[in-house]
Amino acid sequence: MIRIIFLFLVLGLGLYAGTEYAGEQGYVLISIADKTLEMSVTTLVIFVVVALAILFAAEFIIKRILRAGSDTWNWFSIRKLKRSRRMTNEGILKLMEGDWKQAEQKVVRWARHHDMPVLCYLIAAQAAQEQGNSEKRDKYLQLASEQDNASLAVELTKAKQYVQAEQYERALDSLGAVAHDYPQNPILLSLQKIIYVKLGKWEPLLSLVQDLKSTKMASGFEIQKLTDQAYCGLLSETSEHRGTEGLLDRWSDLPKNARSSSVICGHLVRLLLARNADEQAYALIKEHTKKHPNSELYGLLPELHLTNEKSAISLLEHALKKDANNAEVLSALGRIHLEKQNWSLAQSEFEKALSIRPSVNDFGYLSTALEKQNKHQDAHDVSKKALKLITTS
């Protein structure tokens, strides 16, 4: 538009000048080497205007041709992009339907025309993983890692697939590549939780528990379960490498809230029993039940082999004086009498315990005590109650 205005402006000025000086056209001489060109000023103006018009027209035509070529190229590019997106969507649907082969084929074929090829390669990697083809999976993951701004998505996908394939060390390496930059990523934390448990990395698991608590990614129950699991794992490692004394030293170094856990304390007692440290196990049970009278650790007393056999019975009888309805104490006392073949005493204790709460194990022990006293019908009735409890639970 500006060029057209300029052209008309020049033409108007030429017409004005031509009219104004119609009788005085002037004289123009152009000499180049041995050639000369003569014309009037009016002719020169008309020549310049025509030359400019031809120049502008040529420019317009060339631009139209180039634009037509560009539009054609863009049309093909957009068509390929749309088709790639459609194929990717179909591939995702096939992946969700469980048609792994079709999913892989659809997303890979047009991946290089997609505006986010990393998405195509990650889907293809998952499809290959589901087909059990780790070689193809790793190939697609490598292609995905070569794309821009995709490190987090790629490494998380790698880790998830390695966990699925039970390749926990490789999964941990993948998470290590992004853990520093994204320490509170929810998927990363969830994967770390699984990996640390599987690899028995108890110290890192304890640190992770704090992150799970701060990000509110786990319930209080799960936090407690993971904490117990981590400390139990640490105690098992200590027992294996440092023996009984090292185990007890490690126990004393644990935080107070960990030592108050019946789960952790019970695990320690079993570790001591495995090392024939029954006296130390008894002392631990005695100390723990003093602070936690409803502890399940009473149930471990019948498994002890103590120098003074009456110690465990005395501890249980003392607990019953404080709480005559402590089912765990009654059950433990019944098991001790059962082992000593005091059938009637065992029967009495198990019946008291079962009157407080049902227990498949106690039904089994009671049935044994009754059989030993030739009370076969009663033993059969008790067994039926135990079977009913199993089927309804």
N, C-alpha and C positions, 0 to 999 in steps of 0.2 A: 504493500500500500504506500509506503514512504517513497519507494522508487517511482511509482506511477505519478504521485504528487510532484516529485522532483522533475519528472519528464515533462509533465504539463506546464510546470513553472518555467522550465527552460524554453519550451515551445511558445508559451505566452510572451515571454520577454523577447524572443526572436521575432514574433509577429508584430509586437509593439515597435521594436527597433526598425523593422522593415517598413512599417507604415510611416513612422516618424521621419525616416531618412530614405524615402522611396526614390527621391531624385539624386540621392548621394549615397550610392551603394558602397562606396569605398573600393579598396583594392588589396588583395592578399596574395603574396608571393611566397611559395615554399620551395626552397632549393635544397636538394639532397645530392651530394656529389655532383655529377654532371647532368642531373635531371632537375627540371623545374616544374612547378605546378602553380598555375594562376587561376584565381577565382575571386568572386565578389564576397564581401562580408556576409551578405544574406545567404549566399550558397553555402558558406562555411558553417553558418549557424544551423541551416537545415541539415547538412551532412552530420554535424555533431549530434543533433537530436535523433536522426535516423540511426546512427551508430550506437547511441545509448539504448535506443529502443530494441535494436537487434541483440545487444549484449544482455539486456534485462530478460528478453524473451528466451535467449539461449540458457541463461541461468535458471529460469523457471522450468524449462523443459528438462534440463539435467537433474534438478532437484526432484521433480516428479518421478523421473525414472528411478533415481536412487531410493526415494521413499517407497515406491512400489516394491522394489526388491527387498527393502527392510521389512515392510509390512508382510510380504510373503514369508520371509524367514521367521518373523515373530509368530505368524500364524502356525507354521509348522512346529515351532518351539512350544507354543502354548498347547497345541494339540497333543504333543508328546507328554507335556507336564500333566495335562488332564488325564491322559490315559494311564500314566504312571500312578497318579493318585488313586484312580479307580482300581487298578490292579492291586495296589497296596491295601486298599480297603477290603477288597475281596480276599486277599491273603490273610488279613487279620481275622476275617470271618471264618475262613477255613481253619486257621489255627485254633480258634475257639471251638470249632466243630470237631477237632481232632484229626483233620485231614492234613497231616504234617507235610506230605510230599507236595500236594497241591499248593499249600501255603508257601513253601519254600520257592517253588517254581514261579508263582505269581509275583512275589515281591522282588525277586532277584532279577527277573528278565528286564524290567524297566527301571531298575534302581538308579542308574546313572542319569536318568532324565528327571528324577524326583528332586523337589526343592529341599528335601531333607533325606538324603540317601542313608544317613546313619540309622534312621527308623527302619528302613527296608532291611538293612544288614542285621540289625538286632532281632527283627522278627524271623529272618532266615536262620540266624544262629539258634534261636529257640526251637524252630522247627527241626533243625538238624539234631539238636540235643534230644528232642522227643523221639527221633528215629534212631538214637543211639550212635550217631555218626560224629564222634568227637573231632575227627580230622576236618570235616566240613564246618563244624561249629567253630573251631579255632580260626579257620580261614575267614569266615564271615565276621568274627569278632575283630580280627586284624584289620579288615577293610573298614569296619565301623570306627576303629580307633584312629584311622587316618583322616577322618572327617574333622572339621573345625568345631570347637566348642562342644565336644561330646564326651569328654573324659569321664565325668561323673556318671552319666547314663551307661556308658560302655563298661566301666569298672564294676558298677553295681550289677549289671546284667551278667558279667563274667562271674562275679562272686556267687550270684544266685544259682547259676548253672553249675558251677563247681560244687556248690553245696548239694545240689540235687544229684550230682554224680558221685557224692561222697569224697570229693577231692578237696579236703578241708585246708590243707596247707596252701594250695594254689588259690583258694578262695581268700585266705588271709592275706596273701601277697597282693591280690587285686584290691582289697579294701585298704591296705597300707598305702596305696598310691594316692588315695583321695581322703583318707581319714584326717590328715592334718588340716586340709582346707575346709572340710565339711564335718566337723566333729560331732554335731548333733543331728545329722541327717537321720530321719527315722528308719529308713530302710537299712542304712549302714549299721545302726545300733542293733536292729533286729537280727541281722546276719551275724554280727559279732557275737551276740548272745548264743546263737546256735553253735558257732565255730569254737568258741572258748570252751563250751561244755564238751563238745565232741573231742577236742584235742587235750582236754584236761589242763587248760591254762587258767589256773584258779586265781592267781594274783590279778591278771588282767580282768577276770570276771568280776572280782570284787570292785575294781575301779569302774567297770562298766555299770555295775549296780547303782553307783552314785549318779551316773549320767542318766540312767533310766528313771531314777527317782526325781532328779531335777527337771527332766523334760516331761514327766508324768506319762511315760510311755508304758508303764507296767503298773498293775494293781499292787496293793499292799501285800496281798497273798503271794503273788509271783515274786515280788522283791524279797520276801522272807524265804521263799523256797530256793531262790538262786543264791541267797546269802548262806543258807544252811548247806547247800550243795557245794559251794566254793570252800567253806571252812572244813567240811567233811573231806573234800578232796585233798586239801592241804595237810590234814591230819594223816590221811592214808599215805601220802608221799613221805611224810616225816617218819611214820612207822616203818616204812620200807627201807629208808636210808639211815635212820638214826637210832632205831631200836626203842625200847620202852622208856628209858630215861629221856632221850631226845623228844619222844612223843609227849611225855608229861611236861617237859620244859616248854614245848610249843604250845601246849594247852594253857599254861599259865601266862603266856604272852598274848593270848587272844583277848579281844575287847570284852568287857564285862557282859554286854548284851549277847555276845556269841556264846559265852560260857553258861548263860542262863537258858539257852535253848535246849529243850529236851531232845530234839533231833540230833544236834551236834554232840551233846553229852552222851546220848545213847550210842552214837557211832564210835565215840572214843572208848566206851565200855566194851563194845564188840572187838575193837582193835586190841584192847588189853587182854581180852579173853583169848583171842587168837595167838597172843604171845605168852599165854599161861600166866599172866599177871593178875590172877584172880583177887588177891588181897588189895591191890591198888584199885581194881575195878569196884570192889565192895566199898572202899573208902570214898570213891567218887560218887557212887549211888547214894550212900548215906548222906554225904554233904549236899547233894543236889535235892534229894527228897525232903531234907530239912527245910529248904527254902521253897520247894514246890511240892506240897503234900499230895497233889493230884497227878503227879508225874507218871508217865508210862514206864519209867525206868524200873518200877517195882517188878515188872514182868521179866526183867533180866536176872533177878536174884536166884531163881531156881537153876539157872545155868552155871552158877558159881561153884567152885570146889574150894571150900575154905578150910583152913586148919581147924577153926572152931565152927563146927557145923551148926551150932545153935545161934550163931550171930545173925544170920539172915532171918531165922524165925523170930528172934527177939526184936529185930528191927520192924518186921511186919506186924507183930502183936502190939508193939508200941504205937505204930501208925493207926491200928484199929481202935486203940483207946481214945485217940483224938477224933477219929471219924469211922464209926462202925459200918458206914455204908460206902466205904471206898472199894469199888468193885475190882480195881486193879490189884489192890492189896489182898483181897479175898481170893482172887484167882491165883495170884502168886503163891499164897499159903496153901491153896489146894494142890497146886502142882508139886510143891515140896512134899506134902503128905502122900501124894500119889507115887512119887519116886521112892519114898520110904515104905511103900506098901501099906500105908495106913488108910485103907479103902473107905471106911466109914467117915473118917475125919475129912478126907478129900471130898467125898460126896457132899458132906455138909457145907464145906466152903464153896464148892462150885454152885450148889443150889442157891446159896445166899447171893453170890455174885450174879447169877442169872436172873434172880428176882429183881435186881437193880437195873440191869441192861442185858440185852441179848448178845450172844457171842458164839459164833460157829465153833471156835476153838474150845471154848468152855463146855459147849454141848458135847464135843468129842471127848474131852477129858472126863466129863460126868458119865458118859456112856461106858467108858473104860472102867471107871470105879464101880459102876453097877454090875457090869459083866463079871468083874472079879469077885463080887459078892453073890454071884449066881442069880441076880435079879434080871433075868433075860428079857422079860416083857417090858420092864421099866427101861432097860437099855435100848430096846427096839423103839419105844415111844420117843425117847430122847433123840435117837438118830433121825426119826421122822421129822422132829421139830427142827433139827439142824438142816436137813435137806430142804425143808420148806423155807427156812431163812435164806438159804443159798439161792433158791429159785426166785425169791421175791426181792432180793437185793440187787 
